[in-house]
Amino acid sequence: MPHNPSVEPRRAGRPANSRNKPLPLQHVRLIDRAALRLEEFSALVGLSKVTLWRRVRAGHLNVVYLGTVPLITRVEMQRLGLIAPDGADK
C-alpha cells in the first residue's frame, strides 16, 4: 500500500480538538464525591492545571494519588473553604 502523506496516523489519547474544553460538569454532583481529578477540580474552581500544579509545588494545595492519577480530596476542598464541612448542614 503506498504512503499517503495527507493522512496522519491516529494517536492514542484524547483527540487534539478536545483539549482545553470545559468538562461537562452540570450533570455530576461533584461535591458529593470523595475526591476529584485535577481536571475536574480545575474546571470547578476556574484555574488552569498549570496553576494548580504550581500551588501543589508551593505546598498550598494537597493532592493524593490513586495509582498515577492525582486527586483533590473532599477534606482538602473543605480545608480550602470550597465546600461545607461534613455535618455542617445537620
Biopython code that builds the backbone (N, CA, C, O; Angstrom):
import numpy as np
from Bio.PDB.StructureBuilder import StructureBuilder

atoms = [
    (1, "MET", "N", (0.854, -1.177, 0.000)),
    (1, "MET", "CA", (0.000, 0.000, 0.000)),
    (1, "MET", "C", (0.897, 1.235, 0.000)),
    (1, "MET", "O", (1.793, 1.337, 0.838)),
    (2, "PRO", "N", (0.678, 2.177, -0.919)),
    (2, "PRO", "CA", (1.513, 3.389, -0.985)),
    (2, "PRO", "C", (1.226, 4.320, 0.183)),
    (2, "PRO", "O", (0.113, 4.365, 0.706)),
    (3, "HIS", "N", (2.252, 5.059, 0.579)),
    (3, "HIS", "CA", (2.143, 6.010, 1.681)),
    (3, "HIS", "C", (1.386, 7.244, 1.222)),
    (3, "HIS", "O", (1.701, 7.809, 0.174)),
    (4, "ASN", "N", (0.409, 7.663, 1.978)),
    (4, "ASN", "CA", (-0.374, 8.855, 1.658)),
    (4, "ASN", "C", (-0.047, 9.912, 2.709)),
    (4, "ASN", "O", (-0.504, 9.805, 3.847)),
    (5, "PRO", "N", (0.748, 10.947, 2.345)),
    (5, "PRO", "CA", (1.158, 11.941, 3.343)),
    (5, "PRO", "C", (0.019, 12.798, 3.872)),
    (5, "PRO", "O", (0.178, 13.435, 4.913)),
    (6, "SER", "N", (-1.126, 12.839, 3.194)),
    (6, "SER", "CA", (-2.227, 13.679, 3.664)),
    (6, "SER", "C", (-2.997, 13.028, 4.812)),
    (6, "SER", "O", (-3.820, 13.685, 5.449)),
    (7, "VAL", "N", (-2.743, 11.753, 5.083)),
    (7, "VAL", "CA", (-3.425, 11.058, 6.163)),
    (7, "VAL", "C", (-2.440, 10.842, 7.301)),
    (7, "VAL", "O", (-1.428, 10.158, 7.148)),
    (8, "GLU", "N", (-2.756, 11.436, 8.444)),
    (8, "GLU", "CA", (-1.885, 11.268, 9.604)),
    (8, "GLU", "C", (-2.325, 10.052, 10.397)),
    (8, "GLU", "O", (-3.518, 9.755, 10.462)),
    (9, "PRO", "N", (-1.378, 9.344, 11.002)),
    (9, "PRO", "CA", (-1.762, 8.203, 11.831)),
    (9, "PRO", "C", (-2.500, 8.664, 13.072)),
    (9, "PRO", "O", (-2.271, 9.770, 13.561)),
    (10, "ARG", "N", (-3.380, 7.827, 13.580)),
    (10, "ARG", "CA", (-4.113, 8.160, 14.803)),
    (10, "ARG", "C", (-3.191, 8.074, 15.996)),
    (10, "ARG", "O", (-2.347, 7.182, 16.077)),
    (11, "ARG", "N", (-3.349, 8.981, 16.900)),
    (11, "ARG", "CA", (-2.574, 8.990, 18.129)),
    (11, "ARG", "C", (-3.461, 8.536, 19.267)),
    (11, "ARG", "O", (-4.668, 8.779, 19.273)),
    (12, "ALA", "N", (-2.850, 7.883, 20.217)),
    (12, "ALA", "CA", (-3.595, 7.429, 21.387)),
    (12, "ALA", "C", (-3.948, 8.613, 22.263)),
    (12, "ALA", "O", (-3.294, 9.654, 22.203)),
    (13, "GLY", "N", (-4.973, 8.459, 23.070)),
    (13, "GLY", "CA", (-5.357, 9.522, 23.994)),
    (13, "GLY", "C", (-6.500, 10.354, 23.470)),
    (13, "GLY", "O", (-7.231, 9.941, 22.570)),
    (14, "ARG", "N", (-6.646, 11.532, 24.043)),
    (14, "ARG", "CA", (-7.741, 12.420, 23.661)),
    (14, "ARG", "C", (-7.463, 13.062, 22.314)),
    (14, "ARG", "O", (-6.310, 13.365, 22.008)),
    (15, "PRO", "N", (-8.488, 13.276, 21.503)),
    (15, "PRO", "CA", (-8.285, 13.993, 20.242)),
    (15, "PRO", "C", (-7.818, 15.416, 20.502)),
    (15, "PRO", "O", (-8.168, 16.015, 21.519)),
    (16, "ALA", "N", (-7.031, 15.954, 19.585)),
    (16, "ALA", "CA", (-6.458, 17.291, 19.766)),
    (16, "ALA", "C", (-7.536, 18.349, 19.940)),
    (16, "ALA", "O", (-7.340, 19.300, 20.697)),
    (17, "ASN", "N", (-8.673, 18.209, 19.258)),
    (17, "ASN", "CA", (-9.705, 19.235, 19.361)),
    (17, "ASN", "C", (-10.453, 19.206, 20.686)),
    (17, "ASN", "O", (-11.250, 20.108, 20.948)),
    (18, "SER", "N", (-10.227, 18.201, 21.534)),
    (18, "SER", "CA", (-10.922, 18.148, 22.818)),
    (18, "SER", "C", (-10.133, 18.828, 23.933)),
    (18, "SER", "O", (-10.641, 18.967, 25.045)),
    (19, "ARG", "N", (-8.918, 19.246, 23.658)),
    (19, "ARG", "CA", (-8.115, 19.910, 24.683)),
    (19, "ARG", "C", (-8.695, 21.278, 25.009)),
    (19, "ARG", "O", (-9.248, 21.960, 24.146)),
    (20, "ASN", "N", (-8.561, 21.655, 26.239)),
    (20, "ASN", "CA", (-8.962, 22.968, 26.736)),
    (20, "ASN", "C", (-10.463, 23.215, 26.656)),
    (20, "ASN", "O", (-10.901, 24.359, 26.773)),
    (21, "LYS", "N", (-11.255, 22.174, 26.461)),
    (21, "LYS", "CA", (-12.700, 22.349, 26.511)),
    (21, "LYS", "C", (-13.156, 22.095, 27.941)),
    (21, "LYS", "O", (-12.649, 21.181, 28.592)),
    (22, "PRO", "N", (-14.097, 22.879, 28.442)),
    (22, "PRO", "CA", (-14.575, 22.630, 29.798)),
    (22, "PRO", "C", (-15.243, 21.264, 29.889)),
    (22, "PRO", "O", (-15.865, 20.801, 28.933)),
    (23, "LEU", "N", (-15.111, 20.638, 31.028)),
    (23, "LEU", "CA", (-15.734, 19.339, 31.240)),
    (23, "LEU", "C", (-17.227, 19.519, 31.460)),
    (23, "LEU", "O", (-17.649, 20.528, 32.025)),
    (24, "PRO", "N", (-18.034, 18.555, 31.023)),
    (24, "PRO", "CA", (-19.481, 18.654, 31.252)),
    (24, "PRO", "C", (-19.816, 18.340, 32.706)),
    (24, "PRO", "O", (-20.083, 17.191, 33.059)),
    (25, "LEU", "N", (-19.798, 19.365, 33.536)),
    (25, "LEU", "CA", (-19.965, 19.175, 34.974)),
    (25, "LEU", "C", (-21.402, 19.341, 35.449)),
    (25, "LEU", "O", (-21.706, 19.032, 36.601)),
    (26, "GLN", "N", (-22.287, 19.819, 34.590)),
    (26, "GLN", "CA", (-23.624, 20.156, 35.050)),
    (26, "GLN", "C", (-24.434, 18.931, 35.485)),
    (26, "GLN", "O", (-25.406, 19.080, 36.225)),
    (27, "HIS", "N", (-24.061, 17.735, 35.047)),
    (27, "HIS", "CA", (-24.834, 16.551, 35.391)),
    (27, "HIS", "C", (-24.230, 15.754, 36.537)),
    (27, "HIS", "O", (-24.763, 14.707, 36.905)),
    (28, "VAL", "N", (-23.143, 16.221, 37.100)),
    (28, "VAL", "CA", (-22.460, 15.463, 38.141)),
    (28, "VAL", "C", (-22.442, 16.279, 39.427)),
    (28, "VAL", "O", (-22.097, 17.460, 39.415)),
    (29, "ARG", "N", (-22.809, 15.656, 40.517)),
    (29, "ARG", "CA", (-22.734, 16.321, 41.817)),
    (29, "ARG", "C", (-21.323, 16.142, 42.356)),
    (29, "ARG", "O", (-21.047, 15.207, 43.107)),
    (30, "LEU", "N", (-20.441, 17.040, 41.968)),
    (30, "LEU", "CA", (-19.028, 16.892, 42.304)),
    (30, "LEU", "C", (-18.779, 16.964, 43.800)),
    (30, "LEU", "O", (-17.920, 16.254, 44.323)),
    (31, "ILE", "N", (-19.518, 17.807, 44.486)),
    (31, "ILE", "CA", (-19.230, 17.977, 45.908)),
    (31, "ILE", "C", (-19.624, 16.756, 46.726)),
    (31, "ILE", "O", (-19.227, 16.650, 47.886)),
    (32, "ASP", "N", (-20.392, 15.830, 46.158)),
    (32, "ASP", "CA", (-20.772, 14.619, 46.874)),
    (32, "ASP", "C", (-19.717, 13.524, 46.739)),
    (32, "ASP", "O", (-19.831, 12.484, 47.388)),
    (33, "ARG", "N", (-18.715, 13.729, 45.931)),
    (33, "ARG", "CA", (-17.698, 12.715, 45.722)),
    (33, "ARG", "C", (-16.569, 12.862, 46.736)),
    (33, "ARG", "O", (-16.350, 13.940, 47.288)),
    (34, "ALA", "N", (-15.854, 11.760, 46.971)),
    (34, "ALA", "CA", (-14.764, 11.753, 47.949)),
    (34, "ALA", "C", (-13.543, 12.507, 47.437)),
    (34, "ALA", "O", (-12.773, 13.047, 48.231)),
    (35, "ALA", "N", (-13.358, 12.549, 46.126)),
    (35, "ALA", "CA", (-12.198, 13.237, 45.537)),
    (35, "ALA", "C", (-12.495, 13.582, 44.084)),
    (35, "ALA", "O", (-13.346, 12.965, 43.443)),
    (36, "LEU", "N", (-11.775, 14.581, 43.578)),
    (36, "LEU", "CA", (-11.910, 14.997, 42.186)),
    (36, "LEU", "C", (-10.578, 14.863, 41.474)),
    (36, "LEU", "O", (-9.521, 15.089, 42.062)),
    (37, "ARG", "N", (-10.637, 14.492, 40.194)),
    (37, "ARG", "CA", (-9.433, 14.522, 39.379)),
    (37, "ARG", "C", (-9.026, 15.979, 39.201)),
    (37, "ARG", "O", (-9.854, 16.880, 39.336)),
    (38, "LEU", "N", (-7.767, 16.207, 38.903)),
    (38, "LEU", "CA", (-7.250, 17.562, 38.758)),
    (38, "LEU", "C", (-8.021, 18.340, 37.687)),
    (38, "LEU", "O", (-8.278, 19.532, 37.852)),
    (39, "GLU", "N", (-8.390, 17.669, 36.591)),
    (39, "GLU", "CA", (-9.141, 18.327, 35.515)),
    (39, "GLU", "C", (-10.505, 18.797, 36.003)),
    (39, "GLU", "O", (-10.945, 19.895, 35.662)),
    (40, "GLU", "N", (-11.179, 17.964, 36.805)),
    (40, "GLU", "CA", (-12.490, 18.335, 37.341)),
    (40, "GLU", "C", (-12.366, 19.489, 38.324)),
    (40, "GLU", "O", (-13.163, 20.427, 38.289)),
    (41, "PHE", "N", (-11.372, 19.424, 39.197)),
    (41, "PHE", "CA", (-11.151, 20.491, 40.170)),
    (41, "PHE", "C", (-10.804, 21.795, 39.461)),
    (41, "PHE", "O", (-11.252, 22.867, 39.868)),
    (42, "SER", "N", (-10.003, 21.702, 38.398)),
    (42, "SER", "CA", (-9.630, 22.867, 37.612)),
    (42, "SER", "C", (-10.867, 23.552, 37.036)),
    (42, "SER", "O", (-11.000, 24.773, 37.115)),
    (43, "ALA", "N", (-11.765, 22.767, 36.460)),
    (43, "ALA", "CA", (-12.992, 23.332, 35.888)),
    (43, "ALA", "C", (-13.901, 23.898, 36.973)),
    (43, "ALA", "O", (-14.572, 24.908, 36.759)),
    (44, "LEU", "N", (-13.925, 23.252, 38.133)),
    (44, "LEU", "CA", (-14.783, 23.697, 39.224)),
    (44, "LEU", "C", (-14.355, 25.054, 39.774)),
    (44, "LEU", "O", (-15.196, 25.916, 40.029)),
    (45, "VAL", "N", (-13.043, 25.246, 39.958)),
    (45, "VAL", "CA", (-12.568, 26.490, 40.557)),
    (45, "VAL", "C", (-12.150, 27.533, 39.524)),
    (45, "VAL", "O", (-11.885, 28.680, 39.885)),
    (46, "GLY", "N", (-12.087, 27.156, 38.247)),
    (46, "GLY", "CA", (-11.755, 28.120, 37.197)),
    (46, "GLY", "C", (-10.274, 28.450, 37.089)),
    (46, "GLY", "O", (-9.910, 29.522, 36.606)),
    (47, "LEU", "N", (-9.420, 27.540, 37.535)),
    (47, "LEU", "CA", (-7.977, 27.734, 37.426)),
    (47, "LEU", "C", (-7.402, 26.683, 36.479)),
    (47, "LEU", "O", (-7.941, 25.583, 36.365)),
    (48, "SER", "N", (-6.317, 27.021, 35.809)),
    (48, "SER", "CA", (-5.695, 26.063, 34.903)),
    (48, "SER", "C", (-4.979, 24.975, 35.686)),
    (48, "SER", "O", (-4.653, 25.147, 36.860)),
    (49, "LYS", "N", (-4.737, 23.847, 35.016)),
    (49, "LYS", "CA", (-3.996, 22.761, 35.657)),
    (49, "LYS", "C", (-2.576, 23.203, 35.993)),
    (49, "LYS", "O", (-2.020, 22.772, 37.003)),
    (50, "VAL", "N", (-1.986, 24.051, 35.165)),
    (50, "VAL", "CA", (-0.631, 24.553, 35.440)),
    (50, "VAL", "C", (-0.620, 25.339, 36.751)),
    (50, "VAL", "O", (0.272, 25.165, 37.580)),
    (51, "THR", "N", (-1.612, 26.199, 36.929)),
    (51, "THR", "CA", (-1.709, 26.981, 38.165)),
    (51, "THR", "C", (-1.891, 26.060, 39.370)),
    (51, "THR", "O", (-1.291, 26.279, 40.423)),
    (52, "LEU", "N", (-2.716, 25.038, 39.211)),
    (52, "LEU", "CA", (-2.921, 24.106, 40.314)),
    (52, "LEU", "C", (-1.631, 23.370, 40.656)),
    (52, "LEU", "O", (-1.319, 23.197, 41.834)),
    (53, "TRP", "N", (-0.871, 22.932, 39.647)),
    (53, "TRP", "CA", (0.399, 22.259, 39.909)),
    (53, "TRP", "C", (1.389, 23.194, 40.589)),
    (53, "TRP", "O", (2.170, 22.752, 41.431)),
    (54, "ARG", "N", (1.372, 24.473, 40.241)),
    (54, "ARG", "CA", (2.238, 25.444, 40.924)),
    (54, "ARG", "C", (1.872, 25.533, 42.404)),
    (54, "ARG", "O", (2.747, 25.626, 43.264)),
    (55, "ARG", "N", (0.574, 25.503, 42.689)),
    (55, "ARG", "CA", (0.126, 25.566, 44.087)),
    (55, "ARG", "C", (0.480, 24.296, 44.839)),
    (55, "ARG", "O", (0.779, 24.340, 46.033)),
    (56, "VAL", "N", (0.449, 23.161, 44.145)),
    (56, "VAL", "CA", (0.867, 21.901, 44.767)),
    (56, "VAL", "C", (2.343, 21.980, 45.135)),
    (56, "VAL", "O", (2.725, 21.651, 46.258)),
    (57, "ARG", "N", (3.178, 22.419, 44.183)),
    (57, "ARG", "CA", (4.623, 22.519, 44.440)),
    (57, "ARG", "C", (4.938, 23.494, 45.563)),
    (57, "ARG", "O", (5.879, 23.280, 46.328)),
    (58, "ALA", "N", (4.151, 24.569, 45.667)),
    (58, "ALA", "CA", (4.380, 25.571, 46.711)),
    (58, "ALA", "C", (3.842, 25.111, 48.070)),
    (58, "ALA", "O", (4.095, 25.760, 49.085)),
    (59, "GLY", "N", (3.104, 24.000, 48.097)),
    (59, "GLY", "CA", (2.573, 23.494, 49.355)),
    (59, "GLY", "C", (1.226, 24.079, 49.739)),
    (59, "GLY", "O", (0.785, 23.898, 50.874)),
    (60, "HIS", "N", (0.562, 24.772, 48.828)),
    (60, "HIS", "CA", (-0.729, 25.396, 49.126)),
    (60, "HIS", "C", (-1.911, 24.504, 48.794)),
    (60, "HIS", "O", (-3.036, 24.777, 49.212)),
    (61, "LEU", "N", (-1.663, 23.435, 48.041)),
    (61, "LEU", "CA", (-2.724, 22.518, 47.628)),
    (61, "LEU", "C", (-2.198, 21.101, 47.790)),
    (61, "LEU", "O", (-1.142, 20.759, 47.259)),
    (62, "ASN", "N", (-2.937, 20.280, 48.525)),
    (62, "ASN", "CA", (-2.518, 18.895, 48.774)),
    (62, "ASN", "C", (-3.227, 17.954, 47.812)),
    (62, "ASN", "O", (-4.436, 18.065, 47.606)),
    (63, "VAL", "N", (-2.481, 17.036, 47.228)),
    (63, "VAL", "CA", (-3.052, 16.017, 46.360)),
    (63, "VAL", "C", (-2.695, 14.642, 46.906)),
    (63, "VAL", "O", (-1.683, 14.466, 47.585)),
    (64, "VAL", "N", (-3.538, 13.683, 46.597)),
    (64, "VAL", "CA", (-3.247, 12.279, 46.867)),
    (64, "VAL", "C", (-3.285, 11.573, 45.516)),
    (64, "VAL", "O", (-3.899, 12.057, 44.565)),
    (65, "TYR", "N", (-2.631, 10.440, 45.447)),
    (65, "TYR", "CA", (-2.563, 9.706, 44.187)),
    (65, "TYR", "C", (-3.301, 8.388, 44.293)),
    (65, "TYR", "O", (-3.166, 7.665, 45.280)),
    (66, "LEU", "N", (-4.078, 8.084, 43.276)),
    (66, "LEU", "CA", (-4.691, 6.780, 43.089)),
    (66, "LEU", "C", (-3.962, 6.183, 41.897)),
    (66, "LEU", "O", (-4.326, 6.433, 40.748)),
    (67, "GLY", "N", (-2.942, 5.398, 42.171)),
    (67, "GLY", "CA", (-2.036, 4.954, 41.109)),
    (67, "GLY", "C", (-1.210, 6.150, 40.670)),
    (67, "GLY", "O", (-0.419, 6.688, 41.445)),
    (68, "THR", "N", (-1.397, 6.562, 39.420)),
    (68, "THR", "CA", (-0.686, 7.740, 38.912)),
    (68, "THR", "C", (-1.604, 8.945, 38.748)),
    (68, "THR", "O", (-1.180, 9.980, 38.234)),
    (69, "VAL", "N", (-2.854, 8.821, 39.178)),
    (69, "VAL", "CA", (-3.847, 9.884, 38.995)),
    (69, "VAL", "C", (-3.874, 10.786, 40.226)),
    (69, "VAL", "O", (-4.195, 10.324, 41.321)),
    (70, "PRO", "N", (-3.540, 12.072, 40.060)),
    (70, "PRO", "CA", (-3.614, 12.987, 41.201)),
    (70, "PRO", "C", (-5.067, 13.364, 41.503)),
    (70, "PRO", "O", (-5.846, 13.653, 40.594)),
    (71, "LEU", "N", (-5.414, 13.356, 42.779)),
    (71, "LEU", "CA", (-6.777, 13.663, 43.206)),
    (71, "LEU", "C", (-6.766, 14.736, 44.287)),
    (71, "LEU", "O", (-5.860, 14.793, 45.119)),
    (72, "ILE", "N", (-7.788, 15.583, 44.257)),
    (72, "ILE", "CA", (-8.027, 16.568, 45.311)),
    (72, "ILE", "C", (-9.143, 15.980, 46.181)),
    (72, "ILE", "O", (-10.250, 15.745, 45.696)),
    (73, "THR", "N", (-8.860, 15.748, 47.435)),
    (73, "THR", "CA", (-9.839, 15.092, 48.310)),
    (73, "THR", "C", (-10.900, 16.063, 48.808)),
    (73, "THR", "O", (-10.732, 17.282, 48.766)),
    (74, "ARG", "N", (-11.984, 15.488, 49.273)),
    (74, "ARG", "CA", (-13.068, 16.265, 49.867)),
    (74, "ARG", "C", (-12.555, 17.043, 51.081)),
    (74, "ARG", "O", (-12.936, 18.195, 51.290)),
    (75, "VAL", "N", (-11.696, 16.414, 51.874)),
    (75, "VAL", "CA", (-11.120, 17.078, 53.047)),
    (75, "VAL", "C", (-10.327, 18.315, 52.615)),
    (75, "VAL", "O", (-10.395, 19.352, 53.274)),
    (76, "GLU", "N", (-9.583, 18.213, 51.526)),
    (76, "GLU", "CA", (-8.812, 19.362, 51.032)),
    (76, "GLU", "C", (-9.749, 20.469, 50.548)),
    (76, "GLU", "O", (-9.484, 21.648, 50.779)),
    (77, "MET", "N", (-10.842, 20.095, 49.877)),
    (77, "MET", "CA", (-11.809, 21.104, 49.430)),
    (77, "MET", "C", (-12.462, 21.790, 50.623)),
    (77, "MET", "O", (-12.748, 22.986, 50.567)),
    (78, "GLN", "N", (-12.704, 21.038, 51.714)),
    (78, "GLN", "CA", (-13.243, 21.633, 52.932)),
    (78, "GLN", "C", (-12.219, 22.565, 53.569)),
    (78, "GLN", "O", (-12.567, 23.651, 54.033)),
    (79, "ARG", "N", (-10.962, 22.143, 53.591)),
    (79, "ARG", "CA", (-9.892, 22.982, 54.159)),
    (79, "ARG", "C", (-9.787, 24.304, 53.413)),
    (79, "ARG", "O", (-9.533, 25.346, 54.018)),
    (80, "LEU", "N", (-9.984, 24.262, 52.097)),
    (80, "LEU", "CA", (-9.908, 25.469, 51.281)),
    (80, "LEU", "C", (-11.176, 26.317, 51.366)),
    (80, "LEU", "O", (-11.211, 27.431, 50.843)),
    (81, "GLY", "N", (-12.219, 25.798, 52.021)),
    (81, "GLY", "CA", (-13.460, 26.542, 52.148)),
    (81, "GLY", "C", (-14.349, 26.475, 50.924)),
    (81, "GLY", "O", (-15.249, 27.300, 50.768)),
    (82, "LEU", "N", (-14.112, 25.502, 50.049)),
    (82, "LEU", "CA", (-14.916, 25.379, 48.837)),
    (82, "LEU", "C", (-16.229, 24.652, 49.082)),
    (82, "LEU", "O", (-17.213, 24.888, 48.381)),
    (83, "ILE", "N", (-16.248, 23.774, 50.068)),
    (83, "ILE", "CA", (-17.464, 23.087, 50.457)),
    (83, "ILE", "C", (-17.574, 23.107, 51.980)),
    (83, "ILE", "O", (-16.575, 23.253, 52.685)),
    (84, "ALA", "N", (-18.794, 22.958, 52.471)),
    (84, "ALA", "CA", (-19.030, 22.977, 53.917)),
    (84, "ALA", "C", (-18.476, 21.704, 54.540)),
    (84, "ALA", "O", (-18.488, 20.645, 53.913)),
    (85, "PRO", "N", (-17.993, 21.805, 55.771)),
    (85, "PRO", "CA", (-17.533, 20.585, 56.465)),
    (85, "PRO", "C", (-18.664, 19.572, 56.593)),
    (85, "PRO", "O", (-19.834, 19.949, 56.665)),
    (86, "ASP", "N", (-18.318, 18.293, 56.620)),
    (86, "ASP", "CA", (-19.320, 17.233, 56.783)),
    (86, "ASP", "C", (-20.091, 17.457, 58.069)),
    (86, "ASP", "O", (-19.513, 17.721, 59.123)),
    (87, "GLY", "N", (-21.414, 17.346, 57.961)),
    (87, "GLY", "CA", (-22.258, 17.520, 59.143)),
    (87, "GLY", "C", (-22.647, 18.947, 59.421)),
    (87, "GLY", "O", (-23.416, 19.192, 60.351)),
    (88, "ALA", "N", (-22.144, 19.916, 58.645)),
    (88, "ALA", "CA", (-22.445, 21.323, 58.913)),
    (88, "ALA", "C", (-23.890, 21.660, 58.566)),
    (88, "ALA", "O", (-24.427, 22.641, 59.081)),
    (89, "ASP", "N", (-24.538, 20.862, 57.696)),
    (89, "ASP", "CA", (-25.903, 21.168, 57.290)),
    (89, "ASP", "C", (-26.938, 20.442, 58.154)),
    (89, "ASP", "O", (-28.132, 20.507, 57.862)),
    (90, "LYS", "N", (-26.503, 19.757, 59.205)),
    (90, "LYS", "CA", (-27.446, 18.995, 60.037)),
    (90, "LYS", "C", (-27.821, 19.768, 61.261)),
    (90, "LYS", "O", (-28.606, 19.287, 62.079)),
]
sb = StructureBuilder()
sb.init_structure("model")
sb.init_model(0)
sb.init_chain("A")
sb.init_seg("    ")
for serial, (resi, resn, name, xyz) in enumerate(atoms, 1):
    if name == "N":
        sb.init_residue(resn, " ", resi, " ")
    sb.init_atom(name, np.array(xyz, "f"), 0.0, 1.0, " ", f" {name:<3s}", serial, name[0])
structure = sb.get_structure()
